[in-house]
Amino acid sequence: KIINPSTLSQQEITIGLKEALSVGVKNSVIKASKKGGFNNNKLIKIPFPRDAAKMKKTLVKVGMQSQVDKFELKLNEAAEEASRHAQDIFINVIKNMNIKEAVSILNGDLNAATKYLASQTRKDLYLKFRPIVIRSMEKVSLMKYWGVLAQAYNSIPLTKKIDTDLEDYVTNQAIDGLFVLMAKEEENIRKNPSARVSDILKKVFNKTHD
């Protein structure tokens, strides 16, 4: 377990948790925003929208697998592009967090702080991140690739029009992916002394026993 909380002040624990999350964000953004950061990572790769699964299945049947693949690639490229601009948004939210029950979070699961961040700030992060995602979608021409698929699907007799909110979908999927990476980073800080890159991280996350 983690160091005995009685040797640390509530303020030190809170600062340490925020520092761990900030380090996690920085490292996660680097991983997510590189070329293939989403697309080549099975943990966070964004799939074809689930509410359009029938659309995908139908288009593949009529020989449009390559167009479907290109669209899925663009989905992930949009998330990668948006992630480049995520760091400041996430860190500002972390700085303003009032971490309740800091001791229980510190001694909780290996991703307890990340889970707490997600539960407390999701709505705020979504509102701030969505405009960035929209600009990123425009940069990679995502809607052009979606338009090709939608036009082909809607031209097939007896199909029901698909009304997928891609802006919402990519925003949520990108945030989910960043949280997955952050959880891994938090776990690394908790388990690996060399990942504790500041004095407060060393003080808060030092273990008293193996």
PALO-894858 format. One line per 3 residues: number of its first residue (from 1); for each residue x, z, y of N, C-alpha, C. Coordinates in steps of 0.2 Angstrom, whole numbers. Atoms other than C-alpha are relative to their C-alpha. Layout:
NUM	X/Z/Y/X/Z/Y/X/Z/Y; ...
! end
This chain:
1	4/0/-6/0/0/0/4/0/6; -3/1/-6/4/-1/18/3/7/2; -3/-6/-3/14/13/28/-6/5/2
4	5/-5/-1/4/29/30/-2/0/7; 2/0/-7/-7/27/45/1/6/5; -1/-6/-4/-4/44/51/6/0/4
7	-6/1/-3/13/39/56/0/-5/6; 1/6/-6/6/25/68/-6/2/4; 5/-1/-5/-5/26/83/-5/-5/-1
10	5/5/0/-22/17/83/2/-6/4; -2/6/-4/-15/6/97/6/-4/-3; -5/4/3/1/2/87/-3/-4/-6
13	3/3/5/-10/-3/72/-3/-7/3; 4/5/-3/-21/-14/83/5/-6/3; -5/5/-3/-6/-22/92/3/-4/-6
16	-3/3/6/2/-25/75/-4/-6/-4; 5/5/3/-14/-34/68/0/-6/4; 1/6/-4/-16/-45/83/7/-4/0
19	-7/3/0/3/-49/82/0/-5/-7; 0/4/7/1/-54/63/-5/-6/1; 4/6/-1/-14/-65/68/3/-5/4
22	-3/5/-5/-5/-73/82/5/-4/-3; -5/3/4/10/-77/71/-3/-5/-5; 3/5/5/-2/-84/58/-3/-6/3
25	3/6/-3/-11/-95/70/5/-5/2; -5/4/-1/5/-102/76/3/-4/-6; -3/3/6/12/-106/59/-6/-5/-3
28	5/4/3/-5/-113/53/-2/-6/4; 1/5/-4/-7/-124/68/5/-6/-1; -6/5/2/10/-132/64/-1/-3/-6
31	1/3/7/5/-135/46/-6/-4/0; 7/4/0/-13/-141/50/1/-7/4; 0/6/-5/-8/-153/64/5/-5/-2
34	-5/5/1/6/-162/56/-4/-6/-4; 3/6/3/2/-180/48/-1/2/-7; 2/-2/7/-7/-176/32/-1/7/-1
37	1/-7/1/-9/-158/36/-7/2/-3; 6/-1/3/-27/-158/31/-1/-4/-6; 1/5/6/-28/-174/20/4/1/-6
40	-4/-1/6/-14/-169/9/0/7/-3; 0/-7/2/-18/-151/7/-7/1/-4; 6/-1/4/-31/-148/-7/-4/6/2
43	3/-6/-2/-35/-131/0/-5/-1/6; 4/1/-6/-42/-138/16/-2/-7/2; 2/6/-1/-45/-156/14/-7/-1/1
46	7/0/-2/-61/-161/22/-4/-6/-4; 3/5/4/-73/-170/10/-5/-4/4; 6/4/-2/-87/-183/13/-5/5/1
49	5/-5/-1/-101/-173/21/-5/0/-6; 4/-1/6/-111/-165/8/-7/-2/1; 7/2/-1/-128/-169/16/-1/-8/-1
52	0/7/1/-123/-187/14/3/-3/-7; -3/2/6/-117/-187/-4/-4/-6/-3; 4/6/3/-131/-199/-9/2/-6/3
55	-2/6/-4/-125/-211/4/7/-2/-3; -7/2/3/-107/-210/-3/-1/-3/-7; 1/3/7/-113/-213/-21/-2/-7/0
58	3/7/0/-123/-228/-16/5/-5/2; -4/5/-3/-110/-236/-6/6/-1/-5; -5/2/5/-97/-234/-19/-2/-4/-6
61	3/4/5/-109/-242/-32/0/-7/3; 1/7/-3/-110/-257/-20/7/-3/2; -7/3/-1/-91/-259/-19/3/2/6
64	-3/-3/-7/-87/-249/-3/5/6/-1; -4/-5/1/-75/-237/-11/6/1/6; -5/0/-5/-61/-242/1/-2/2/7
67	2/-2/-7/-71/-240/17/-2/7/0; 1/-7/0/-77/-223/11/7/4/0; -6/-3/0/-59/-218/8/3/0/7
70	-3/0/-7/-54/-224/25/-4/5/5; 4/-4/-4/-68/-214/33/2/7/-1; -2/-7/2/-63/-198/23/7/1/3
73	-6/-1/-3/-45/-201/29/-1/2/8; 1/-1/-7/-51/-202/47/-3/7/2; 3/-7/-1/-61/-186/45/5/5/1
76	-6/-5/0/-45/-177/41/5/-1/6; -4/1/-5/-35/-185/54/-3/3/7; 3/-3/-6/-48/-179/67/2/7/0
79	-2/-8/0/-45/-161/61/7/1/2; -7/-1/-1/-27/-163/61/2/-1/8; -1/1/-7/-27/-170/79/-3/6/4
82	3/-6/-4/-39/-156/85/4/6/-1; -4/-6/1/-28/-143/77/6/1/5; -5/0/-5/-14/-148/89/-1/4/6
85	2/-3/-6/-24/-140/103/-4/7/-2; 4/-6/2/-31/-125/93/4/7/2; -4/-7/-1/-17/-112/96/-2/4/6
88	2/-4/-6/-21/-107/114/-7/3/-1; 6/-3/0/-39/-105/110/-1/6/-5; 0/-6/5/-36/-94/94/3/6/3
91	-4/-5/-2/-23/-84/102/-4/4/6; 4/-3/-6/-34/-80/118/-5/4/-3; 5/-3/3/-48/-75/107/3/7/-4
94	-3/-6/3/-36/-63/97/2/5/5; -2/-5/-5/-29/-55/112/-6/4/3; 6/-3/-3/-47/-51/118/-4/4/-5
97	4/-3/5/-52/-44/101/1/8/1; 0/-7/0/-57/-26/100/0/2/-7; 0/-1/7/-51/-22/82/-3/7/-2
100	3/-6/3/-63/-9/75/3/2/-7; -2/-2/7/-58/2/60/7/-3/-2; -6/3/1/-40/-4/62/4/2/-6
103	-4/-3/5/-33/7/49/-3/-3/-7; 2/3/6/-45/1/36/1/-8/-1; -2/7/0/-41/-17/40/7/-1/-2
106	-7/0/2/-23/-13/39/1/1/-8; 0/-1/7/-25/-6/22/-5/-3/-5; 5/3/4/-38/-18/16/3/-6/-4
109	-2/6/4/-36/-35/7/6/-3/4; -6/3/-3/-21/-46/10/-2/-5/5; 3/5/-6/-32/-57/22/-5/4/4
112	5/-3/-3/-42/-43/29/-1/-1/8; 0/1/-7/-37/-46/47/-3/-7/2; 3/6/-1/-41/-64/46/-7/-1/-1
115	8/0/1/-58/-61/38/-3/3/6; 3/-3/-5/-61/-49/52/-1/-5/6; 0/5/-5/-56/-62/65/-6/-5/-1
118	6/5/1/-68/-75/57/-7/3/1; 6/-3/0/-82/-63/56/-2/2/8; 2/-3/-6/-81/-57/74/1/-6/6
121	-1/5/-6/-76/-73/84/-2/-7/-2; 2/7/2/-83/-88/74/-4/-4/6; 4/3/-5/-96/-92/87/4/-2/6
124	-4/1/-6/-84/-91/102/5/-6/-2; -5/5/2/-71/-101/93/-3/-7/-1; 4/7/1/-84/-115/88/-1/-3/7
127	2/3/-6/-90/-117/106/6/-2/4; -6/2/-4/-72/-118/113/3/-6/-3; -4/5/4/-65/-129/99/-4/-7/-1
130	4/6/1/-80/-142/98/2/-5/4; -2/5/-5/-75/-151/114/6/-4/-2; -6/2/2/-58/-153/107/0/-5/-6
133	1/4/6/-64/-160/91/-3/-6/2; 3/6/-2/-75/-172/99/5/-5/3; -5/4/-3/-60/-179/109/4/-3/-5
136	-4/2/6/-50/-180/93/-3/-5/-4; 4/5/4/-64/-189/84/1/-7/4; -1/6/-4/-63/-202/98/7/-3/0
139	-6/3/1/-45/-204/97/2/-3/-6; -1/3/6/-45/-208/79/-5/-5/-2; 5/5/1/-60/-219/81/-5/2/-7
142	4/-2/5/-70/-209/68/-7/-3/-1; 7/3/0/-87/-215/73/0/-7/-2; 0/7/2/-82/-233/71/0/-1/-8
145	0/0/8/-78/-230/52/-7/3/-3; 6/-2/3/-94/-220/50/-5/-5/2; 5/5/-2/-104/-234/59/0/-5/-5
148	0/5/5/-98/-246/46/-4/2/-6; 3/-3/6/-104/-235/32/-7/1/1; 7/-1/-1/-120/-231/40/-4/-6/0
151	4/7/-1/-125/-249/44/-1/-3/-7; 1/3/7/-121/-254/26/-5/4/-4; 5/-4/4/-131/-240/19/-7/-1/2
154	7/1/-2/-146/-242/30/-3/-7/-1; 3/7/1/-147/-261/26/-2/0/-8; 2/0/7/-150/-256/7/-7/2/0
157	7/-2/1/-168/-256/3/-2/6/-3; 2/-6/2/-177/-240/1/4/6/1; -5/-6/-1/-163/-229/7/-3/4/6
160	2/-5/-5/-167/-214/18/6/1/5; -5/0/-5/-158/-214/35/4/7/0; -4/-6/0/-144/-201/35/2/2/7
163	-1/-3/-7/-143/-190/51/5/5/0; -6/-5/1/-126/-181/49/3/1/7; -4/-1/-6/-119/-172/64/7/1/-1
166	-7/0/2/-101/-176/62/4/4/5; -3/-4/-4/-96/-167/77/0/8/-2; 1/-6/3/-103/-151/70/4/1/-6
169	-3/0/6/-96/-155/53/8/1/0; -7/0/-1/-78/-158/58/2/6/3; -2/-6/-4/-78/-143/70/0/6/-5
172	0/-6/5/-83/-131/56/5/-1/-5; -5/1/5/-72/-139/43/7/1/3; -7/-2/-3/-57/-138/55/1/7/0
175	-1/-7/-1/-60/-120/59/1/3/-7; -1/-3/7/-62/-116/40/7/-1/-2; -7/2/3/-46/-125/36/5/5/4
178	-5/-4/-4/-36/-115/50/-1/7/-3; 0/-7/3/-43/-99/43/3/1/-7; -3/0/6/-38/-103/26/8/1/0
181	-7/0/-1/-20/-106/32/2/6/3; -2/-7/-3/-20/-90/42/-1/5/-5; 1/-5/6/-26/-80/27/7/0/-4
184	-7/1/4/-10/-87/18/6/3/4; -6/-3/-4/1/-82/33/-1/7/0; 0/-7/0/-6/-65/34/2/3/-6
187	-3/-3/6/-3/-62/16/7/0/-1; -8/0/0/15/-68/18/3/6/4; -3/-6/-4/18/-55/32/-1/6/-4
190	1/-7/4/10/-41/21/5/0/-5; -4/0/6/21/-46/6/7/-1/1; -7/2/-1/37/-53/13/3/3/6
193	-4/-3/-6/48/-43/24/3/-5/5; -4/5/-4/57/-58/31/-5/-4/4; 5/4/-4/40/-65/38/-2/5/6
196	2/-4/-6/39/-50/50/5/-1/5; -5/3/-5/47/-58/65/1/4/6; -1/-4/-6/45/-44/78/0/7/-2
199	-1/-7/1/48/-26/79/-7/3/-2; 7/-4/2/29/-21/79/-2/-2/-7; 2/2/7/26/-32/63/4/4/-5
202	-4/-4/4/41/-23/55/-3/7/-1; 3/-7/0/34/-6/60/-6/1/-3; 7/-1/3/16/-8/55/0/-2/-7
205	0/2/7/19/-18/39/5/2/-5; -5/-3/5/34/-9/32/-4/3/-6; 2/-4/6/30/-3/14/4/6/-1
208	-3/-7/2/33/15/9/3/0/-7; -2/0/7/35/10/-9/-2/-7/-3; 1/6/3/35/-5/-20/-7/-1/-3
! end
